[in-house]
């Protein structure tokens, strides 16, 4: 979540940066590649989501002798995500227009013109299929939630296949993964899209966003990989013996691959053109490769091969913050829009300014997320548990 907010600190400020040329200069900096290519941070969430859904349901299937609770499975997800989502939307759509003014503040409010016509696409988790998402998607950052819900809906296909027949499950996941790779390659090549979304040509950037960035059949790769990792963790019961040389080799491969994904566009950002075939190849494989790398880190940590990485990631102080991640994701763009669009003058982008803004947005996002979570998300989760407990007592 920190990585997402860091990337959005630069992106959401584009309307008010007076020295936009510096963005191009920053992208040439080797150290800045981690921010320039922060889009794969979302694929980390997809990987985690697939892994948790997979692992949790395999454990549930074991307790119920293979019986899958279809009704609870879908109601639980909708109940978990929708209340805080709709709360933020109910506040954002009618009230945000009155929160500010100034030369950058939209006359009729931000996103209001199409939120009133398309809000129900958000409620149904299909707003990523709008014909022109950048111009018609209410709360445009919620494309991720629609993708995640759509992946969740079809997850039982893979989970049940793996549970009843490992071979069938792996073949099914392999076929879907192959279809995703082929589709991505075909779309990227036929549309002649670059390896990154942001381009000097706004039409190309919009095309990349609508055809690649928000479409579930393009983004499902890391989620499927997460399902496989979740199954492996369930199967091995978090215990596994591995030759230390093999373990070291896997760590090295994961590290090199992840670095290649993040820093692989360094030459492109420094003016060295990339052929269309190379750009299409990068677009096709980068998210799945990233998912494999992050998945290995999680798998190694859970099976006793994480070392110092596991010590850091298992720090107990991160647990309460992790529970606020969803609400922080919902509210942080609203905070950014409020700050940037309320400016009276253009801002001169510098590393120092961006750093201060980033930490400010990060702290504010989690503070407001805590309020939203305690006031709305946590009570709904508690109510769900109470209802389930009453149902168990009846039985």
Residue pairs with C-beta under 8 A, 6 or more apart in sequence:
1 325
1 328
1 329
2 362
3 38
3 41
3 44
4 38
4 41
4 42
4 329
4 332
5 328
5 332
5 358
5 361
5 362
5 365
6 35
6 38
6 358
7 35
7 38
7 39
7 41
8 332
8 333
8 336
8 361
9 336
9 354
9 357
9 358
9 361
10 23
10 35
10 349
10 354
12 333
12 336
12 337
12 340
13 336
13 340
13 347
13 349
13 357
14 20
14 23
15 104
15 340
15 341
16 104
16 340
16 341
16 343
16 346
16 347
17 23
17 346
17 347
17 348
17 349
18 346
18 347
18 348
18 349
19 348
19 349
22 349
23 349
26 32
26 35
26 36
27 33
27 36
27 269
28 269
28 270
28 271
30 263
30 266
33 262
33 263
33 265
33 266
33 269
34 262
36 196
36 265
36 269
37 196
37 261
37 262
37 263
37 265
39 196
39 197
39 213
40 261
40 262
40 286
40 287
40 290
42 144
42 219
43 219
43 221
43 222
43 287
43 290
43 291
43 294
44 222
44 290
44 294
45 144
45 148
46 147
46 148
46 151
46 219
46 220
46 222
46 223
46 226
46 291
47 222
47 223
47 225
47 226
47 229
47 290
47 291
47 294
47 295
47 298
48 226
48 294
48 298
49 148
49 151
49 152
49 223
49 226
50 151
50 155
50 222
50 223
50 224
50 225
50 226
50 227
50 229
50 230
51 226
51 227
51 229
51 230
51 233
51 295
51 298
52 226
52 230
53 152
53 155
53 159
53 226
53 227
53 230
54 155
54 158
54 159
54 226
54 227
54 228
54 229
54 230
54 231
54 234
55 230
55 231
55 233
55 234
56 230
57 68
57 73
57 155
57 156
57 159
58 159
58 162
58 163
58 230
58 231
58 234
59 234
60 69
61 67
61 68
61 159
61 160
61 163
62 234
66 163
66 164
68 156
68 160
70 156
73 156
74 153
76 384
77 149
77 152
79 380
79 384
80 380
80 381
80 384
81 145
81 149
81 326
82 123
83 376
83 377
83 380
84 326
84 327
84 330
84 372
84 373
84 376
84 377
84 380
85 122
85 142
85 145
85 330
86 123
87 372
87 376
88 139
88 330
88 331
88 334
88 372
89 119
89 122
89 138
89 139
92 115
92 139
92 334
93 111
93 112
93 115
93 116
93 119
93 138
96 109
96 110
96 112
96 334
96 337
96 338
97 106
97 108
97 109
97 110
97 112
98 109
99 338
99 342
100 338
100 341
100 342
101 342
102 341
102 342
102 343
102 344
103 344
104 340
104 341
104 342
104 343
105 341
105 342
106 112
106 341
110 337
110 341
111 138
111 139
111 140
114 135
114 136
114 137
114 138
115 138
115 139
117 136
118 127
118 130
118 136
118 137
118 138
119 138
121 127
121 129
121 130
121 137
121 138
122 138
122 139
122 142
122 145
122 146
125 145
125 146
125 149
125 150
126 146
126 150
127 133
127 137
127 138
127 142
127 143
127 146
128 137
128 143
128 146
128 147
128 150
128 214
128 215
128 216
129 146
130 136
130 137
132 210
133 140
133 143
133 209
133 210
133 214
134 140
134 206
134 209
134 210
137 143
139 333
141 329
141 333
142 330
143 213
143 214
144 329
146 214
146 216
147 214
147 216
147 219
147 220
148 223
150 216
151 216
151 220
151 223
155 227
157 172
158 169
158 172
158 173
158 176
158 224
158 227
159 227
159 231
161 168
161 169
161 172
161 173
162 168
162 169
162 170
162 173
162 227
162 231
163 169
169 231
170 228
173 224
173 227
173 228
176 220
176 224
177 221
177 224
177 225
177 288
179 217
180 217
180 218
180 220
180 221
180 224
180 288
181 221
181 284
181 285
181 288
183 217
183 218
184 212
184 218
184 283
184 284
185 280
185 281
185 283
185 284
187 193
187 211
187 212
187 218
188 212
188 279
188 280
188 283
188 284
189 276
189 277
189 280
191 207
191 211
192 276
193 204
193 207
193 208
193 211
193 212
193 279
193 280
193 283
194 204
194 208
194 274
194 279
195 265
195 268
195 274
195 278
195 279
195 282
195 283
196 208
196 265
196 268
197 205
197 208
197 209
197 212
197 213
198 205
199 205
199 208
211 218
212 218
212 283
213 219
219 287
221 287
221 288
221 291
222 287
222 288
222 290
222 291
222 294
223 291
225 288
225 291
225 292
225 295
226 291
226 295
228 295
229 295
229 298
229 299
232 299
233 299
233 302
233 303
236 303
238 302
238 303
239 303
239 304
240 303
240 304
240 305
242 303
242 305
247 300
247 305
250 296
250 300
251 296
251 300
254 292
254 293
254 296
254 297
255 293
257 289
257 290
257 292
257 293
258 290
258 293
258 294
260 289
261 286
261 289
261 290
261 293
264 282
264 286
265 274
265 282
267 274
268 274
274 282
297 306
297 309
297 313
300 306
300 309
300 310
301 309
301 310
301 313
301 314
306 313
321 366
323 373
324 366
324 369
324 370
324 373
325 369
326 369
326 377
327 368
327 369
327 370
327 372
327 373
327 377
328 365
328 366
328 368
328 369
330 369
330 372
331 365
331 368
331 369
331 372
332 361
332 364
332 365
335 361
335 364
335 365
335 368
336 361
339 357
339 361
347 353
